[in-house]
Amino acid sequence: MSLQERIIDGTLRAVSPLKPAGIALGAVFYAVFIGVVYYLLVGTVDLVAGLMSGLCGIAYAVFRAYFTHRQFKAGIAAHLAYLRTRHPQLELYVPMIEKLGRTTLLKRSALFIEDGALALEAFNQPGFAKTPKDSITVPAGVDFRIFEVLPEPKTALVGFRSELMRNPYRFHIVNDDETVARIMAFAEPPAPAAEPTSAPAERNE
């Protein structure tokens, strides 16, 4: 398996909700929610209603997990195809992930290496569009700077602290040692904090 294939496969496994434990937990949550709604509407919950709530919860959890997985897979494939068209010398594509609490989303941006240089591609992709309309390339070094990697031992992702257009910018990628090492090869130490200037002495004249 090539590094590119390993990155894509690892990213899908890291963010994919197609995991038995996650589906089971979701099924329980949805079943309880459906049961509560049924109780509020009818005033009681019998055995049949309980079984139906459980089955509906399982069905919804499985459907939601499968649909979300397909969305991630399609989004990654679309970004990779777009980058290969826009950057014919593409060497490596790394999907960028955004974490919002327990929710993981595919960012509308990606890291890539071309001709030995790292850059960030910011996609202009409307919410329901399957592929990006256009994009902006930001090479690492001036407007896009990576400072440090932020390990997350309990997840299959790793975070990065960086700066985009002089604004703090955090993102996650799959926790793959070779991939992290290749990205960190372009990292730079943060600029030292400016020393506070002393206030001018008061003058009594």
DANOR-V364683 format. One record per residue. N is the residue number from 0. RES is the residue in one letter. PHI is phi in whole degrees, -180 to 180 (NA if undefined). OMEGA is omega in radians with two decimals (* if undefined). NEAR is the number of other C-alpha atoms within 10 Angstrom. Layout:
{{N & RES & PHI & OMEGA & NEAR} {N & RES & PHI & OMEGA & NEAR}}
This chain:
{{0 & M & NA & -3.14 & 7} {1 & S & -73 & 3.12 & 6} {2 & L & -61 & 3.13 & 13} {3 & Q & -61 & 3.11 & 14} {4 & E & -65 & -3.14 & 12} {5 & R & -66 & 3.11 & 14} {6 & I & -64 & -3.11 & 22} {7 & I & -66 & 3.14 & 19} {8 & D & -63 & -3.14 & 14} {9 & G & -66 & 3.11 & 18} {10 & T & -64 & 3.12 & 25} {11 & L & -63 & 3.13 & 19} {12 & R & -69 & -3.11 & 15} {13 & A & -72 & -3.06 & 16} {14 & V & -107 & -3.07 & 22} {15 & S & -69 & 3.07 & 19} {16 & P & -82 & -3.13 & 21} {17 & L & -79 & 3.13 & 19} {18 & K & -127 & -3.07 & 12} {19 & P & -52 & -3.11 & 10} {20 & A & -64 & -3.14 & 10} {21 & G & -67 & 3.12 & 14} {22 & I & -66 & 3.13 & 22} {23 & A & -63 & 3.13 & 15} {24 & L & -64 & 3.10 & 14} {25 & G & -64 & 3.13 & 20} {26 & A & -61 & 3.11 & 22} {27 & V & -63 & -3.13 & 17} {28 & F & -61 & -3.10 & 16} {29 & Y & -68 & 3.13 & 21} {30 & A & -65 & 3.11 & 24} {31 & V & -65 & 3.13 & 16} {32 & F & -61 & 3.13 & 15} {33 & I & -63 & 3.12 & 19} {34 & G & -62 & 3.13 & 23} {35 & V & -65 & 3.11 & 16} {36 & V & -61 & 3.13 & 13} {37 & Y & -63 & -3.14 & 16} {38 & Y & -64 & 3.14 & 14} {39 & L & -67 & -3.13 & 11} {40 & L & -83 & -3.02 & 9} {41 & V & -103 & 3.14 & 9} {42 & G & 99 & 3.12 & 9} {43 & T & -157 & 3.10 & 11} {44 & V & -131 & 3.12 & 15} {45 & D & -95 & -3.08 & 9} {46 & L & -63 & -3.13 & 8} {47 & V & -62 & 3.13 & 9} {48 & A & -64 & 3.11 & 15} {49 & G & -65 & 3.11 & 16} {50 & L & -65 & 3.13 & 14} {51 & M & -64 & 3.10 & 14} {52 & S & -62 & 3.13 & 24} {53 & G & -64 & 3.14 & 21} {54 & L & -65 & 3.12 & 16} {55 & C & -65 & 3.12 & 17} {56 & G & -64 & 3.12 & 25} {57 & I & -64 & -3.12 & 21} {58 & A & -60 & -3.12 & 15} {59 & Y & -68 & -3.13 & 17} {60 & A & -64 & 3.14 & 24} {61 & V & -66 & 3.14 & 21} {62 & F & -62 & -3.11 & 14} {63 & R & -64 & -3.14 & 16} {64 & A & -65 & -3.13 & 18} {65 & Y & -66 & -3.13 & 15} {66 & F & -64 & 3.13 & 14} {67 & T & -65 & 3.11 & 17} {68 & H & -61 & 3.13 & 18} {69 & R & -64 & 3.11 & 14} {70 & Q & -62 & 3.12 & 15} {71 & F & -61 & -3.09 & 18} {72 & K & -63 & 3.13 & 17} {73 & A & -66 & 3.14 & 14} {74 & G & -64 & 3.12 & 20} {75 & I & -64 & 3.14 & 23} {76 & A & -63 & -3.14 & 16} {77 & A & -66 & 3.13 & 14} {78 & H & -64 & -3.13 & 22} {79 & L & -65 & 3.14 & 21} {80 & A & -63 & 3.13 & 13} {81 & Y & -64 & -3.12 & 17} {82 & L & -63 & 3.13 & 21} {83 & R & -65 & 3.11 & 14} {84 & T & -76 & -3.07 & 11} {85 & R & -78 & -3.10 & 13} {86 & H & -127 & -3.07 & 14} {87 & P & -59 & -3.13 & 9} {88 & Q & -94 & -3.11 & 13} {89 & L & -56 & 3.11 & 17} {90 & E & -103 & -3.07 & 15} {91 & L & -156 & 3.09 & 20} {92 & Y & -117 & -3.13 & 24} {93 & V & -125 & 3.10 & 22} {94 & P & -62 & 3.11 & 24} {95 & M & -105 & -3.07 & 21} {96 & I & -115 & 3.06 & 23} {97 & E & -112 & 3.13 & 16} {98 & K & -107 & 3.07 & 16} {99 & L & -122 & -3.03 & 8} {100 & G & 68 & 3.10 & 6} {101 & R & -91 & -3.12 & 5} {102 & T & -92 & 3.07 & 8} {103 & T & -115 & -3.11 & 16} {104 & L & -129 & 3.03 & 13} {105 & L & -81 & -3.14 & 20} {106 & K & -66 & 3.03 & 17} {107 & R & -87 & 3.08 & 20} {108 & S & -160 & -3.10 & 21} {109 & A & -153 & 3.00 & 23} {110 & L & -95 & 3.03 & 20} {111 & F & -153 & 3.09 & 23} {112 & I & -117 & 3.13 & 19} {113 & E & -140 & -3.12 & 14} {114 & D & 54 & 3.09 & 9} {115 & G & 77 & -3.12 & 11} {116 & A & -118 & 3.13 & 14} {117 & L & -94 & 3.09 & 22} {118 & A & -150 & 3.05 & 20} {119 & L & -111 & 3.08 & 22} {120 & E & -109 & 3.10 & 18} {121 & A & -98 & -3.05 & 17} {122 & F & -88 & 2.96 & 20} {123 & N & -95 & -3.04 & 15} {124 & Q & -133 & 3.09 & 15} {125 & P & -56 & -3.01 & 11} {126 & G & -52 & -3.07 & 8} {127 & F & -104 & 3.13 & 6} {128 & A & -78 & -3.13 & 10} {129 & K & -81 & -3.14 & 14} {130 & T & -132 & 3.10 & 19} {131 & P & -64 & 3.07 & 18} {132 & K & -79 & 3.07 & 11} {133 & D & -161 & -3.08 & 12} {134 & S & -162 & 3.07 & 16} {135 & I & -124 & 3.12 & 11} {136 & T & -99 & 3.14 & 15} {137 & V & -122 & -3.14 & 18} {138 & P & -64 & 3.08 & 17} {139 & A & -72 & 3.08 & 19} {140 & G & 138 & -3.11 & 14} {141 & V & -122 & -3.12 & 11} {142 & D & -83 & 3.08 & 13} {143 & F & -133 & -3.08 & 19} {144 & R & -130 & 3.10 & 25} {145 & I & -104 & -3.07 & 22} {146 & F & -107 & -3.08 & 16} {147 & E & -158 & 3.08 & 15} {148 & V & -96 & -3.09 & 19} {149 & L & -120 & -3.09 & 14} {150 & P & -62 & 3.06 & 14} {151 & E & -130 & -2.99 & 12} {152 & P & -57 & -3.04 & 9} {153 & K & -89 & -3.13 & 7} {154 & T & -128 & 3.09 & 11} {155 & A & -93 & 3.11 & 17} {156 & L & -116 & 3.06 & 21} {157 & V & -134 & -3.09 & 20} {158 & G & -97 & 3.09 & 21} {159 & F & -133 & 2.99 & 19} {160 & R & -102 & -3.09 & 17} {161 & S & -144 & -3.13 & 20} {162 & E & -138 & 3.12 & 18} {163 & L & -124 & -3.10 & 16} {164 & M & 53 & 3.11 & 11} {165 & R & 68 & 3.07 & 11} {166 & N & -117 & 3.11 & 10} {167 & P & -55 & -3.07 & 11} {168 & Y & -145 & 3.13 & 14} {169 & R & -114 & 3.12 & 18} {170 & F & -153 & 3.12 & 20} {171 & H & -126 & 2.99 & 23} {172 & I & -138 & 3.10 & 24} {173 & V & -65 & -3.10 & 26} {174 & N & -84 & 3.11 & 20} {175 & D & -120 & -3.01 & 16} {176 & D & -57 & -3.10 & 9} {177 & E & -66 & 3.13 & 11} {178 & T & -65 & 3.13 & 18} {179 & V & -60 & -3.13 & 16} {180 & A & -63 & -3.13 & 12} {181 & R & -67 & 3.12 & 13} {182 & I & -73 & -3.11 & 19} {183 & M & -67 & 3.07 & 15} {184 & A & -64 & 3.13 & 10} {185 & F & -103 & -3.10 & 15} {186 & A & -74 & 3.10 & 19} {187 & E & -140 & 3.12 & 14} {188 & P & -67 & 3.10 & 9} {189 & P & -65 & 3.12 & 13} {190 & A & -63 & -3.14 & 7} {191 & P & -63 & 3.14 & 6} {192 & A & -65 & -3.14 & 6} {193 & A & -68 & 3.12 & 6} {194 & E & -71 & 3.14 & 6} {195 & P & -63 & 3.12 & 6} {196 & T & -83 & -3.13 & 6} {197 & S & -75 & 3.14 & 6} {198 & A & -68 & 3.13 & 6} {199 & P & -63 & -3.13 & 6} {200 & A & -64 & 3.13 & 6} {201 & E & -69 & 3.14 & 6} {202 & R & -117 & 3.10 & 5} {203 & N & -108 & -3.13 & 4} {204 & E & -119 & * & 3}}
